[in-house]
């Protein structure tokens, strides 16, 4: 709960500047639109999809990794990804439900989404994540490398490609 309260002022400012986004987000939450959409493309029940949301926090090594990353982020003066945002849980649930052999993401930075995607692939016991990202130190803590949040235990399924996705994807 403390992470929510710490981020509340930033979220309140964002909400004030982006009321349309907030209204759409609340609508999706209240109507379970995200889960219904995933159901239509995966045929996995919305109840099972919601069960997927709890898996990351109940996976001990992953939960420990998030707590460690949270401590690092709290000491920073740069904006960081929300380690527990629904958007990363939706990505996790989508990969768990669809069970893809290949996942491609662009934009890595600290590697929060990468970590969730890799955990989902690990839980599925199959698949590879190809991540393309710029090694821009402006968005990384000092001394940390691109994707530093990703636990070592999950890196065997990860192909990290450093560069501009506009150039790398066509290749």
DSSP file (Angstrom, degrees, kcal/mol; ACC not computed):
  #  RESIDUE AA STRUCTURE BP1 BP2  ACC     N-H-->O    O-->H-N    N-H-->O    O-->H-N    TCO  KAPPA ALPHA  PHI   PSI    X-CA   Y-CA   Z-CA
    1    1 A X     >        0   0    0      0, 0.0     4,-2.0     0, 0.0     3,-0.3   0.000 360.0 360.0 360.0 -31.4    0.0    0.0    0.0
    2    2 A X  H  >  +     0   0    0      1,-0.2     4,-2.3     2,-0.2     5,-0.2   0.847 360.0  56.6 -63.1 -32.4    2.9    2.4    0.7
    3    3 A X  H  > S+     0   0    0      2,-0.2     4,-1.6     1,-0.2    -1,-0.2   0.868 106.7  50.6 -65.2 -35.2    3.9    2.2   -3.0
    4    4 A X  H  > S+     0   0    0     -3,-0.3     4,-1.0     2,-0.2    -2,-0.2   0.935 111.3  46.5 -66.7 -46.2    0.4    3.4   -3.9
    5    5 A X  H  X S+     0   0    0     -4,-2.0     4,-0.5     1,-0.2     3,-0.3   0.864 110.2  53.6 -66.3 -35.7    0.6    6.3   -1.5
    6    6 A X  H  < S+     0   0    0     -4,-2.3     4,-0.3     1,-0.2     3,-0.3   0.870 114.9  40.4 -66.2 -35.7    4.0    7.3   -2.7
    7    7 A X  H  X S+     0   0    0     -4,-1.6     4,-2.5     1,-0.2    -1,-0.2   0.558  91.1  94.0 -87.5  -9.3    2.9    7.5   -6.3
    8    8 A X  H  X S+     0   0    0     -4,-1.0     4,-2.8    -3,-0.3     5,-0.2   0.888  81.4  51.1 -56.3 -46.6   -0.4    9.1   -5.5
    9    9 A X  H  X S+     0   0    0     -4,-0.5     4,-2.1    -3,-0.3    -1,-0.2   0.921 113.2  46.2 -59.1 -41.9    0.6   12.7   -6.0
   10   10 A X  H  > S+     0   0    0     -4,-0.3     4,-2.4    -3,-0.2    -1,-0.2   0.910 114.0  48.6 -64.5 -41.6    2.1   11.9   -9.5
   11   11 A X  H  X S+     0   0    0     -4,-2.5     4,-2.8     2,-0.2    -2,-0.2   0.880 109.1  52.8 -66.8 -37.5   -1.0    9.9  -10.4
   12   12 A X  H  X S+     0   0    0     -4,-2.8     4,-2.2    -5,-0.2    -1,-0.2   0.912 110.6  47.2 -64.1 -42.5   -3.3   12.7   -9.3
   13   13 A X  H  X S+     0   0    0     -4,-2.1     4,-1.9    -5,-0.2    -2,-0.2   0.930 113.1  49.1 -63.7 -45.1   -1.4   15.2  -11.5
   14   14 A X  H  X S+     0   0    0     -4,-2.4     4,-1.6     1,-0.2    -2,-0.2   0.927 111.1  50.4 -58.8 -45.1   -1.5   12.8  -14.4
   15   15 A X  H  < S+     0   0    0     -4,-2.8    -1,-0.2     1,-0.2     7,-0.2   0.890 109.0  51.1 -61.8 -40.4   -5.2   12.3  -13.9
   16   16 A X  H  < S+     0   0    0     -4,-2.2     3,-0.4     1,-0.2    -1,-0.2   0.865 115.1  42.3 -65.5 -35.6   -5.9   16.0  -13.9
   17   17 A X  H  < S+     0   0    0     -4,-1.9    -1,-0.2     1,-0.2    -2,-0.2   0.688 124.1  36.5 -82.8 -18.9   -4.0   16.5  -17.1
   18   18 A X     X  +     0   0    0     -4,-1.6     4,-1.9    -5,-0.2     3,-0.2  -0.457  62.9 153.8-132.9  60.3   -5.5   13.4  -18.8
   19   19 A X  H  > S+     0   0    0     -3,-0.4     4,-2.5     1,-0.2     5,-0.2   0.848  74.7  56.1 -63.2 -34.1   -9.1   13.1  -17.8
   20   20 A X  H  > S+     0   0    0      2,-0.2     4,-2.4     1,-0.2    -1,-0.2   0.915 107.8  48.3 -62.6 -42.7  -10.1   11.2  -20.9
   21   21 A X  H  > S+     0   0    0     -3,-0.2     4,-2.5     2,-0.2    -1,-0.2   0.919 111.9  49.9 -62.2 -43.9   -7.5    8.6  -20.3
   22   22 A X  H  X S+     0   0    0     -4,-1.9     4,-2.7    -7,-0.2     5,-0.2   0.916 110.5  49.2 -63.3 -44.5   -8.6    8.2  -16.7
   23   23 A X  H  X S+     0   0    0     -4,-2.5     4,-2.4     1,-0.2    -1,-0.2   0.926 112.9  46.9 -62.5 -45.2  -12.3    7.8  -17.6
   24   24 A X  H  X S+     0   0    0     -4,-2.4     4,-2.5     2,-0.2    -1,-0.2   0.902 112.7  50.5 -62.8 -40.2  -11.5    5.2  -20.3
   25   25 A X  H  X S+     0   0    0     -4,-2.5     4,-2.3     2,-0.2    -2,-0.2   0.920 111.2  47.2 -64.2 -45.0   -9.3    3.3  -17.9
   26   26 A X  H  X S+     0   0    0     -4,-2.7     4,-2.9     2,-0.2     5,-0.2   0.899 111.1  52.5 -63.2 -40.4  -11.9    3.3  -15.1
   27   27 A X  H  X S+     0   0    0     -4,-2.4     4,-2.2    -5,-0.2     6,-0.3   0.940 109.9  47.9 -60.3 -47.4  -14.5    2.1  -17.6
   28   28 A X  H  X>S+     0   0    0     -4,-2.5     5,-1.5     1,-0.2     4,-0.7   0.905 113.7  48.4 -60.0 -41.1  -12.3   -0.8  -18.7
   29   29 A X  H ><5S+     0   0    0     -4,-2.3     3,-0.5     1,-0.2    -2,-0.2   0.930 113.4  45.6 -65.2 -45.9  -11.7   -1.7  -15.1
   30   30 A X  H 3<5S+     0   0    0     -4,-2.9    -1,-0.2     1,-0.2    -2,-0.2   0.815 120.4  38.9 -69.2 -30.4  -15.3   -1.5  -14.1
   31   31 A X  H 3<5S-     0   0    0     -4,-2.2    -1,-0.2    -5,-0.2    -2,-0.2   0.412 101.9-126.6-100.8   1.9  -16.5   -3.5  -17.1
   32   32 A X  T <X5 +     0   0    0     -4,-0.7     4,-2.3    -3,-0.5     5,-0.2   0.832  53.8 155.7  55.8  33.7  -13.6   -6.0  -17.2
   33   33 A X  H  >< +     0   0    0     -5,-1.5     4,-2.5    -6,-0.3     5,-0.2   0.859  65.4  54.9 -60.9 -37.5  -13.1   -5.0  -20.9
   34   34 A X  H  > S+     0   0    0     -6,-0.5     4,-2.4     1,-0.2    -1,-0.2   0.939 110.5  44.9 -62.7 -45.7   -9.5   -6.0  -20.9
   35   35 A X  H  > S+     0   0    0      1,-0.2     4,-2.4     2,-0.2    -2,-0.2   0.894 112.5  51.2 -65.7 -39.9  -10.3   -9.5  -19.7
   36   36 A X  H  X S+     0   0    0     -4,-2.3     4,-2.1     2,-0.2    -1,-0.2   0.897 109.7  50.8 -64.8 -38.6  -13.1   -9.9  -22.1
   37   37 A X  H  X S+     0   0    0     -4,-2.5     4,-1.3     2,-0.2    -2,-0.2   0.950 111.0  47.5 -62.4 -48.2  -10.9   -8.8  -25.0
   38   38 A X  H  X S+     0   0    0     -4,-2.4     4,-1.8     1,-0.2     5,-0.4   0.882 109.4  55.3 -60.9 -37.3   -8.2  -11.4  -24.0
   39   39 A X  H  X S+     0   0    0     -4,-2.4     4,-2.9     1,-0.2    -1,-0.2   0.920 104.1  54.1 -59.3 -43.6  -11.0  -14.0  -23.7
   40   40 A X  H  < S+     0   0    0     -4,-2.1    -1,-0.2     1,-0.2    -2,-0.2   0.808 116.7  36.4 -64.8 -28.2  -12.1  -13.3  -27.3
   41   41 A X  H  < S+     0   0    0     -4,-1.3    -1,-0.2    -3,-0.3    -2,-0.2   0.640 131.8  26.5 -99.2 -14.0   -8.6  -13.8  -28.7
   42   42 A X  H  < S-     0   0    0     -4,-1.8    -3,-0.2    -5,-0.2    -2,-0.2   0.612  86.6-135.0-119.2 -19.1   -7.4  -16.7  -26.4
   43   43 A X     <  +     0   0    0     -4,-2.9     2,-0.5    -5,-0.4    -4,-0.2   0.701  59.3 138.2  65.0  20.6  -10.6  -18.5  -25.3
   44   44 A X        -     0   0    0     -6,-0.4    -1,-0.3    -5,-0.1    -2,-0.2  -0.844  62.1-104.3 -94.6 131.8   -9.2  -18.5  -21.8
   45   45 A X     >  -     0   0    0     -2,-0.5     4,-2.5     1,-0.1     5,-0.2  -0.126  18.3-123.6 -58.5 149.8  -11.9  -17.7  -19.2
   46   46 A X  H  > S+     0   0    0      1,-0.2     4,-2.3     2,-0.2     5,-0.2   0.843 113.8  56.9 -62.9 -32.6  -11.9  -14.2  -17.7
   47   47 A X  H  > S+     0   0    0      2,-0.2     4,-1.7     1,-0.2    -1,-0.2   0.929 108.7  45.2 -62.8 -45.0  -11.7  -15.9  -14.2
   48   48 A X  H  > S+     0   0    0      2,-0.2     4,-1.7     1,-0.2    -2,-0.2   0.895 110.4  54.6 -65.9 -39.9   -8.5  -17.8  -15.3
   49   49 A X  H  X S+     0   0    0     -4,-2.5     4,-0.9     1,-0.2    -1,-0.2   0.914 107.8  49.5 -59.3 -43.0   -7.1  -14.5  -16.7
   50   50 A X  H  X S+     0   0    0     -4,-2.3     4,-0.6     1,-0.2     3,-0.5   0.848 105.5  57.9 -65.4 -33.0   -7.7  -12.8  -13.4
   51   51 A X  H >X S+     0   0    0     -4,-1.7     3,-1.1     1,-0.2     4,-0.6   0.868  98.3  60.9 -62.2 -35.5   -5.9  -15.7  -11.6
   52   52 A X  H >X S+     0   0    0     -4,-1.7     3,-1.1     1,-0.2     4,-0.6   0.846  91.9  67.4 -59.5 -33.4   -2.9  -15.0  -13.8
   53   53 A X  H 3< S+     0   0    0     -4,-0.9     4,-0.4    -3,-0.5    -1,-0.2   0.806  99.7  50.0 -58.5 -29.7   -2.7  -11.5  -12.3
   54   54 A X  H <X S+     0   0    0     -3,-1.1     4,-1.2    -4,-0.6    -1,-0.3   0.677  90.0  81.9 -84.0 -17.3   -1.8  -13.0   -8.9
   55   55 A X  H X< S+     0   0    0     -3,-1.1     3,-0.5    -4,-0.6     4,-0.4   0.903  85.3  53.5 -59.7 -47.1    1.0  -15.3  -10.1
   56   56 A X  G >< S+     0   0    0     -4,-0.6     3,-1.4     1,-0.2     7,-0.3   0.923 110.1  46.1 -58.0 -45.0    3.9  -12.8  -10.3
   57   57 A X  G 34 S+     0   0    0     -4,-0.4    -1,-0.2     1,-0.3    -2,-0.2   0.754 112.8  51.9 -70.9 -21.9    3.6  -11.6   -6.7
   58   58 A X  G << S+     0   0    0     -4,-1.2     2,-0.8    -3,-0.5    -1,-0.3   0.353  86.0  93.4 -94.8   5.0    3.3  -15.2   -5.5
   59   59 A X  S <> S-     0   0    0     -3,-1.4     4,-3.0    -4,-0.4     3,-0.5  -0.880  71.8-151.1 -97.2 108.3    6.4  -16.3   -7.3
   60   60 A X  H  > S+     0   0    0     -2,-0.8     4,-2.7     1,-0.3     5,-0.2   0.866  88.6  45.0 -54.3 -52.1    9.0  -15.8   -4.5
   61   61 A X  H  > S+     0   0    0      1,-0.2     4,-1.7     2,-0.2    -1,-0.3   0.863 117.4  46.8 -64.0 -33.0   12.1  -15.0   -6.6
   62   62 A X  H  > S+     0   0    0     -3,-0.5     4,-2.4     2,-0.2    -2,-0.2   0.920 111.6  49.6 -72.7 -44.2   10.2  -12.6   -8.8
   63   63 A X  H  X S+     0   0    0     -4,-3.0     4,-2.2    -7,-0.3    -2,-0.2   0.898 111.0  50.6 -60.2 -41.5    8.6  -10.9   -5.8
   64   64 A X  H  X S+     0   0    0     -4,-2.7     4,-2.2    -5,-0.3    -1,-0.2   0.900 109.0  52.2 -61.9 -41.1   12.0  -10.5   -4.2
   65   65 A X  H  X S+     0   0    0     -4,-1.7     4,-2.5    -5,-0.2    -2,-0.2   0.909 109.2  49.3 -62.3 -43.3   13.3   -9.0   -7.5
   66   66 A X  H  X S+     0   0    0     -4,-2.4     4,-2.7     2,-0.2    -1,-0.2   0.902 109.9  51.1 -64.3 -41.3   10.5   -6.5   -7.6
   67   67 A X  H  X S+     0   0    0     -4,-2.2     4,-1.9     2,-0.2    -1,-0.2   0.908 111.4  48.0 -62.7 -40.9   11.1   -5.5   -3.9
   68   68 A X  H  X S+     0   0    0     -4,-2.2     4,-1.8     2,-0.2    -2,-0.2   0.918 113.0  47.5 -64.9 -43.9   14.8   -5.0   -4.7
   69   69 A X  H  X S+     0   0    0     -4,-2.5     4,-2.9     1,-0.2     5,-0.2   0.894 108.3  56.2 -64.2 -39.8   14.0   -2.9   -7.8
   70   70 A X  H  X S+     0   0    0     -4,-2.7     4,-2.4     1,-0.2    -1,-0.2   0.911 105.5  51.3 -58.7 -43.2   11.5   -0.9   -5.8
   71   71 A X  H  X S+     0   0    0     -4,-1.9     4,-1.0     1,-0.2    -1,-0.2   0.911 111.7  47.3 -60.8 -42.3   14.2    0.1   -3.3
   72   72 A X  H >< S+     0   0    0     -4,-1.8     3,-0.6     1,-0.2     4,-0.4   0.929 112.2  49.5 -64.6 -45.9   16.5    1.2   -6.1
   73   73 A X  H >< S+     0   0    0     -4,-2.9     3,-1.4     1,-0.2    -2,-0.2   0.874 104.9  58.0 -62.1 -38.1   13.7    3.2   -7.8
   74   74 A X  H 3< S+     0   0    0     -4,-2.4    -1,-0.2     1,-0.3    -2,-0.2   0.799 104.0  52.8 -64.4 -27.0   12.8    4.9   -4.6
   75   75 A X  T << S+     0   0    0     -4,-1.0    -1,-0.3    -3,-0.6    -2,-0.2   0.552  97.0  91.6 -83.4  -7.3   16.3    6.3   -4.3
   76   76 A X    <   -     0   0    0     -3,-1.4     4,-0.1    -4,-0.4    65,-0.0  -0.454  63.0-152.2 -90.1 159.1   16.3    7.7   -7.8
   77   77 A X  S    S+     0   0    0     -2,-0.1     2,-0.2     2,-0.1    -1,-0.1   0.387  74.2  88.9-104.2  -0.4   15.3   11.2   -9.0
   78   78 A X  S    S-     0   0    0     -5,-0.1     2,-0.2     1,-0.1    -2,-0.1  -0.650  88.8-100.3 -94.9 154.9   14.2    9.9  -12.4
   79   79 A X        -     0   0    0     -2,-0.2     2,-0.3     1,-0.0    -2,-0.1  -0.489  45.3-168.6 -69.7 141.5   10.7    8.7  -13.2
   80   80 A X        -     0   0    0     -2,-0.2    60,-0.0    -4,-0.1     2,-0.0  -0.874  26.1 -88.4-130.9 164.6   10.5    4.9  -13.2
   81   81 A X        -     0   0    0     -2,-0.3     2,-0.7     1,-0.1    -8,-0.0  -0.342  44.7-106.3 -68.8 151.0    7.9    2.3  -14.3
   82   82 A X    >   -     0   0    0      1,-0.2     3,-1.2    -2,-0.0     6,-0.2  -0.719  26.5-152.6 -78.4 117.6    5.3    1.2  -11.9
   83   83 A X  T 3  S+     0   0    0     -2,-0.7    -1,-0.2     1,-0.3    -2,-0.0   0.657  91.8  35.8 -68.6 -15.9    6.4   -2.3  -10.9
   84   84 A X  T 3  S+     0   0    0    -18,-0.0    -1,-0.3     4,-0.0    -2,-0.0   0.104  83.0 143.1-125.3  21.1    2.8   -3.4  -10.2
   85   85 A X    X>  -     0   0    0     -3,-1.2     4,-1.5     1,-0.1     3,-0.7  -0.269  57.7-124.6 -67.1 149.1    0.8   -1.6  -12.9
   86   86 A X  H 3> S+     0   0    0      1,-0.2     4,-2.8     2,-0.2     5,-0.2   0.828 107.2  67.1 -62.8 -30.0   -2.1   -3.4  -14.4
   87   87 A X  H 3> S+     0   0    0      1,-0.2     4,-1.7     2,-0.2    -1,-0.2   0.888 103.6  43.7 -61.8 -36.9   -0.6   -2.8  -17.9
   88   88 A X  H <> S+     0   0    0     -3,-0.7     4,-2.3     2,-0.2    -1,-0.2   0.836 112.6  52.8 -76.1 -30.3    2.3   -5.2  -17.1
   89   89 A X  H  X S+     0   0    0     -4,-1.5     4,-2.8     2,-0.2    -2,-0.2   0.868 107.8  51.7 -69.1 -35.0   -0.1   -7.7  -15.5
   90   90 A X  H  X S+     0   0    0     -4,-2.8     4,-2.7     2,-0.2    -2,-0.2   0.910 109.9  49.0 -65.5 -41.5   -2.2   -7.6  -18.7
   91   91 A X  H  X S+     0   0    0     -4,-1.7     4,-2.2    -5,-0.2     5,-0.2   0.933 112.2  49.0 -61.3 -44.5    0.9   -8.3  -20.7
   92   92 A X  H  X S+     0   0    0     -4,-2.3     4,-2.5     1,-0.2    -2,-0.2   0.951 113.0  46.3 -58.3 -51.1    1.7  -11.2  -18.4
   93   93 A X  H  X S+     0   0    0     -4,-2.8     4,-2.7     1,-0.2     5,-0.2   0.877 110.1  54.3 -61.7 -39.2   -1.8  -12.6  -18.6
   94   94 A X  H  X S+     0   0    0     -4,-2.7     4,-2.8     2,-0.2     5,-0.3   0.916 111.4  44.4 -62.5 -42.8   -1.9  -12.3  -22.4
   95   95 A X  H  X S+     0   0    0     -4,-2.2     4,-2.0     2,-0.2     5,-0.3   0.902 113.5  50.4 -69.3 -40.2    1.3  -14.3  -22.7
   96   96 A X  H  < S+     0   0    0     -4,-2.5    -2,-0.2    -5,-0.2    -1,-0.2   0.925 117.8  40.1 -61.5 -42.7    0.2  -16.9  -20.2
   97   97 A X  H  < S+     0   0    0     -4,-2.7    -2,-0.2    -5,-0.2    -1,-0.2   0.914 120.7  40.2 -75.2 -44.0   -3.1  -17.3  -22.0
   98   98 A X  H  < S-     0   0    0     -4,-2.8    -3,-0.2    -5,-0.2    -2,-0.2   0.758  86.8-153.6 -79.6 -25.0   -1.9  -17.2  -25.7
   99   99 A X     <  -     0   0    0     -4,-2.0    -3,-0.1    -5,-0.3    -4,-0.1   0.913  21.1-169.2  53.5  51.0    1.2  -19.3  -25.0
  100  100 A X        -     0   0    0     -5,-0.3    -1,-0.1     1,-0.1     3,-0.1  -0.330  27.1-145.0 -71.0 153.1    3.2  -17.7  -27.9
  101  101 A X  S    S+     0   0    0      1,-0.2    27,-2.0    26,-0.2     2,-0.4   0.781  89.3  32.1 -81.8 -30.4    6.5  -19.2  -29.0
  102  102 A X  E     -a  128   0A   0     25,-0.2     2,-0.4    27,-0.0    -1,-0.2  -0.994  63.5-176.6-132.8 133.6    7.9  -15.8  -29.8
  103  103 A X  E     -a  129   0A   0     25,-2.4    27,-3.2    -2,-0.4     2,-0.4  -0.993   8.3-163.9-125.3 135.8    7.2  -12.4  -28.2
  104  104 A X  E     +a  130   0A   0     -2,-0.4     2,-0.4    25,-0.2    27,-0.2  -0.979   9.8 177.3-121.3 131.4    8.7   -9.1  -29.5
  105  105 A X  E     -a  131   0A   0     25,-2.6    27,-2.3    -2,-0.4     2,-0.4  -0.975  16.1-151.8-129.8 148.1    8.8   -5.9  -27.5
  106  106 A X  E     +a  132   0A   0     -2,-0.4    27,-0.2    25,-0.2    58,-0.0  -0.962  69.4  39.4-117.1 138.7   10.3   -2.5  -28.3
  107  107 A X        +     0   0    0     25,-3.2    26,-0.2    -2,-0.4    -1,-0.1   0.663  52.4 171.7  90.3 109.0   11.5   -0.3  -25.5
  108  108 A X    >   +     0   0    0     26,-0.2     3,-2.4    23,-0.1     4,-0.4   0.778  13.7 151.4-114.3 -50.9   13.3   -2.0  -22.6
  109  109 A X  T 3  S-     0   0    0     25,-0.3    38,-3.2     1,-0.3    39,-0.3  -0.286  86.9  -2.9  47.5-119.3   14.8    0.7  -20.3
  110  110 A X  T 3  S-     0   0    0     36,-0.2    39,-2.8    37,-0.2    40,-0.4   0.731 100.0-119.1 -74.3 -22.1   14.9   -0.8  -16.8
  111  111 A X    <>  +     0   0    0     -3,-2.4     4,-2.4    37,-0.2     5,-0.2   0.694  65.6 138.9  96.3  20.9   13.2   -4.0  -18.0
  112  112 A X  H  > S+     0   0    0     -4,-0.4     4,-1.9     2,-0.2     5,-0.2   0.967  80.2  39.6 -63.3 -53.1   10.1   -4.1  -15.9
  113  113 A X  H  > S+     0   0    0     -5,-0.2     4,-2.8     1,-0.2     5,-0.2   0.901 114.2  55.9 -62.5 -39.5    7.8   -5.3  -18.8
  114  114 A X  H  > S+     0   0    0     -6,-0.2     4,-2.6     1,-0.2    -1,-0.2   0.912 105.8  51.5 -57.5 -43.4   10.6   -7.6  -20.0
  115  115 A X  H  X S+     0   0    0     -4,-2.4     4,-2.2     2,-0.2    -1,-0.2   0.923 111.7  45.9 -62.2 -45.1   10.7   -9.3  -16.6
  116  116 A X  H  X S+     0   0    0     -4,-1.9     4,-2.2     2,-0.2    -2,-0.2   0.921 113.2  49.5 -64.2 -43.7    6.9   -9.9  -16.5
  117  117 A X  H  X S+     0   0    0     -4,-2.8     4,-2.2     1,-0.2    -2,-0.2   0.913 112.0  48.5 -61.9 -42.0    6.9  -11.2  -20.0
  118  118 A X  H  X S+     0   0    0     -4,-2.6     4,-2.4    -5,-0.2    -1,-0.2   0.869 108.8  53.1 -67.2 -36.6    9.8  -13.6  -19.3
  119  119 A X  H  X S+     0   0    0     -4,-2.2     4,-2.6    -5,-0.2    -1,-0.2   0.908 109.2  50.1 -63.2 -40.7    8.1  -14.8  -16.1
  120  120 A X  H  X S+     0   0    0     -4,-2.2     4,-1.8     2,-0.2    -2,-0.2   0.916 110.7  48.5 -63.9 -43.1    5.0  -15.6  -18.2
  121  121 A X  H  X>S+     0   0    0     -4,-2.2     5,-1.8     2,-0.2     4,-0.6   0.901 111.8  50.2 -63.3 -39.8    7.1  -17.5  -20.7
  122  122 A X  H ><5S+     0   0    0     -4,-2.4     3,-1.0     1,-0.2    -2,-0.2   0.917 108.7  51.1 -63.6 -43.8    8.8  -19.4  -17.9
  123  123 A X  H 3<5S+     0   0    0     -4,-2.6    -1,-0.2     1,-0.3    -2,-0.2   0.840 111.3  49.0 -62.4 -32.5    5.4  -20.3  -16.4
  124  124 A X  H 3<5S-     0   0    0     -4,-1.8    -1,-0.3     2,-0.2    -2,-0.2   0.592 106.0-133.8 -79.3 -11.9    4.4  -21.6  -19.8
  125  125 A X  T <<5S+     0   0    0     -3,-1.0     2,-0.3    -4,-0.6    -3,-0.2   0.753  76.2  66.1  60.4  27.2    7.6  -23.6  -20.0
  126  126 A X      < +     0   0    0     -5,-1.8    -2,-0.2   -26,-0.1    -1,-0.1  -0.979  61.2  63.4-165.8 159.1    8.1  -22.3  -23.6
  127  127 A X        -     0   0    0     -2,-0.3     2,-0.4    -3,-0.1   -25,-0.2  -0.099  51.2-116.1 107.7 158.3    8.8  -19.3  -25.7
  128  128 A X  E     -a  102   0A   0    -27,-2.0   -25,-2.4    -2,-0.1     2,-0.5  -0.990  15.0-144.0-132.4 139.2   11.4  -16.6  -26.3
  129  129 A X  E     -ab 103 158A   0     28,-2.9    30,-3.0    -2,-0.4     2,-0.6  -0.920   8.3-162.9-104.6 124.8   11.3  -12.9  -25.8
  130  130 A X  E     -ab 104 159A   0    -27,-3.2   -25,-2.6    -2,-0.5     2,-0.5  -0.942  13.7-172.1-104.0 115.5   13.1  -10.6  -28.3
  131  131 A X  E     -ab 105 160A   0     28,-2.3    30,-3.6    -2,-0.6     2,-0.5  -0.922   9.1-165.1-112.8 132.4   13.5   -7.2  -26.7
  132  132 A X  E     +ab 106 161A   0    -27,-2.3   -25,-3.2    -2,-0.5     2,-0.3  -0.971  23.8 153.7-116.7 125.3   14.8   -4.2  -28.7
  133  133 A X  E     - b   0 162A   0     28,-2.2    30,-2.3    -2,-0.5     2,-0.4  -0.992  43.1-114.7-151.1 156.9   15.9   -1.2  -26.7
  134  134 A X        -     0   0    0     -2,-0.3     2,-2.0    28,-0.2   -25,-0.3  -0.755  27.4-130.7 -88.8 135.6   18.2    1.9  -26.7
  135  135 A X        +     0   0    0     -2,-0.4     2,-0.8    11,-0.1    -1,-0.1  -0.485  45.2 164.4 -85.3  68.5   20.9    1.9  -24.1
  136  136 A X    >   -     0   0    0     -2,-2.0     3,-1.7     1,-0.1     4,-0.2  -0.793  28.4-161.6 -94.7 106.8   20.0    5.4  -23.0
  137  137 A X  G >  S+     0   0    0     -2,-0.8     3,-1.2     1,-0.3    -1,-0.1   0.662  81.7  78.2 -63.2 -17.1   21.6    6.1  -19.6
  138  138 A X  G 3  S+     0   0    0      1,-0.3    -1,-0.3    -3,-0.0     4,-0.1   0.818 100.4  39.9 -61.3 -30.1   19.2    9.0  -19.1
  139  139 A X  G <  S+     0   0    0     -3,-1.7     2,-0.4     2,-0.1    -1,-0.3   0.296 106.6  78.8-103.6   8.8   16.5    6.5  -18.1
  140  140 A X  S <  S-     0   0    0     -3,-1.2     3,-0.1    -4,-0.2     6,-0.1  -0.898  84.1-107.2-119.4 146.0   18.7    4.1  -16.1
  141  141 A X    >   -     0   0    0     -2,-0.4     3,-2.3     1,-0.1    -2,-0.1  -0.369  56.0 -83.4 -63.4 150.1   20.0    4.3  -12.6
  142  142 A X  T 3  S+     0   0    0      1,-0.3    -1,-0.1    -4,-0.1     3,-0.1  -0.313 117.2  14.3 -57.6 132.0   23.8    5.0  -12.5
  143  143 A X  T 3  S+     0   0    0      1,-0.3     2,-0.3    -3,-0.1    -1,-0.3   0.424 101.9 115.4  83.5  -1.5   25.7    1.8  -12.9
  144  144 A X    <   -     0   0    0     -3,-2.3    -1,-0.3    -7,-0.1     2,-0.2  -0.785  54.4-141.9-103.2 146.6   22.8   -0.2  -14.2
  145  145 A X    >   -     0   0    0     -2,-0.3     3,-1.7     1,-0.1    -4,-0.1  -0.591  40.2 -66.5-103.1 166.7   22.5   -1.6  -17.6
  146  146 A X  T 3  S+     0   0    0      1,-0.3   -36,-0.2    -2,-0.2    -1,-0.1  -0.233 122.9  10.2 -49.6 126.5   19.6   -2.0  -20.0
  147  147 A X  T >  S+     0   0    0    -38,-3.2     3,-1.6    -3,-0.1    -1,-0.3   0.728  78.1 153.4  76.0  22.7   17.0   -4.4  -18.6
  148  148 A X  T <   +     0   0    0     -3,-1.7   -37,-0.2   -39,-0.3    -2,-0.1   0.720  63.0  65.9 -60.6 -23.0   18.7   -4.6  -15.2
  149  149 A X  T 3  S+     0   0    0    -39,-2.8    -1,-0.3     2,-0.1     2,-0.2   0.785  75.5 103.9 -70.2 -26.1   15.4   -5.5  -13.4
  150  150 A X  S <  S-     0   0    0     -3,-1.6     5,-0.1   -40,-0.4   -38,-0.1  -0.376  78.3-121.5 -62.3 122.2   15.2   -8.8  -15.2
  151  151 A X    >   -     0   0    0     -2,-0.2     3,-1.7     1,-0.1     4,-0.5  -0.335  13.6-124.0 -64.2 145.1   16.1  -11.6  -12.8
  152  152 A X  G >  S+     0   0    0      1,-0.3     3,-1.2     2,-0.2     4,-0.3   0.844 108.8  65.4 -56.6 -35.7   19.0  -13.8  -13.9
  153  153 A X  G 3  S+     0   0    0      1,-0.3    -1,-0.3     2,-0.1     3,-0.2   0.710 105.2  44.4 -61.9 -20.4   16.8  -16.9  -13.5
  154  154 A X  G X  S+     0   0    0     -3,-1.7     3,-1.1     1,-0.1    -1,-0.3   0.484  86.9  90.0-103.5  -3.9   14.7  -15.7  -16.4
  155  155 A X  G X   +     0   0    0     -3,-1.2     3,-1.6    -4,-0.5    -1,-0.1   0.617  65.2  80.0 -74.8 -12.2   17.3  -14.5  -18.9
  156  156 A X  G 3  S+     0   0    0     -4,-0.3    -1,-0.2     1,-0.3    -2,-0.1   0.761  96.6  46.3 -67.5 -22.2   17.7  -17.9  -20.7
  157  157 A X  G <  S+     0   0    0     -3,-1.1   -28,-2.9   -29,-0.1     2,-0.5   0.283  98.1  98.9 -97.3   9.5   14.6  -17.1  -22.8
  158  158 A X  E <   -b  129   0A   0     -3,-1.6     2,-0.6   -30,-0.2   -28,-0.2  -0.859  46.8-173.6-112.1 129.2   15.7  -13.5  -23.5
  159  159 A X  E     -b  130   0A   0    -30,-3.0   -28,-2.3    -2,-0.5     2,-0.6  -0.931  16.9-164.2-114.8 101.9   17.3  -12.1  -26.6
  160  160 A X  E     -b  131   0A   0     -2,-0.6     2,-0.5   -30,-0.2   -28,-0.2  -0.791   4.0-169.6 -93.1 120.1   18.2   -8.5  -25.9
  161  161 A X  E     -b  132   0A   0    -30,-3.6   -28,-2.2    -2,-0.6     2,-0.6  -0.944  10.3-149.1-113.0 121.9   18.9   -6.5  -29.0
  162  162 A X  E     +b  133   0A   0     -2,-0.5     2,-0.3   -30,-0.2   -28,-0.2  -0.803  53.6  63.6 -96.3 122.6   20.4   -3.0  -28.4
  163  163 A X  S    S-     0   0    0    -30,-2.3     2,-0.5    -2,-0.6    -2,-0.1  -0.932  89.4 -42.8 156.5-176.7   19.5   -0.4  -31.1
  164  164 A X    >>  -     0   0    0     -2,-0.3     4,-2.5     1,-0.1     3,-1.4  -0.693  41.6-145.2 -82.9 123.6   16.8    1.6  -32.7
  165  165 A X  H 3> S+     0   0    0     -2,-0.5     4,-2.4     1,-0.3     5,-0.3   0.785  97.8  64.7 -62.0 -27.1   13.7   -0.6  -33.3
  166  166 A X  H 34 S+     0   0    0      1,-0.2     4,-0.3     2,-0.2    -1,-0.3   0.816 114.0  33.0 -65.8 -27.7   12.9    1.4  -36.5
  167  167 A X  H <> S+     0   0    0     -3,-1.4     4,-0.5     2,-0.1    -2,-0.2   0.810 122.4  46.3 -92.6 -36.1   16.2    0.0  -37.9
  168  168 A X  H  < S+     0   0    0     -4,-2.5     3,-0.5     1,-0.2    -3,-0.2   0.849 101.3  61.8 -81.1 -35.5   16.2   -3.4  -36.2
  169  169 A X  T  < S+     0   0    0     -4,-2.4    -1,-0.2     1,-0.2    -3,-0.1   0.910 100.0  53.5 -62.3 -43.3   12.7   -4.6  -36.8
  170  170 A X  T  4        0   0    0     -5,-0.3    -1,-0.2    -4,-0.3    -2,-0.2   0.826 360.0 360.0 -61.0 -27.5   12.9   -4.7  -40.6
  171  171 A X     <        0   0    0     -4,-0.5    -1,-0.3    -3,-0.5    -2,-0.2   0.489 360.0 360.0 -71.3 360.0   16.0   -6.8  -40.3
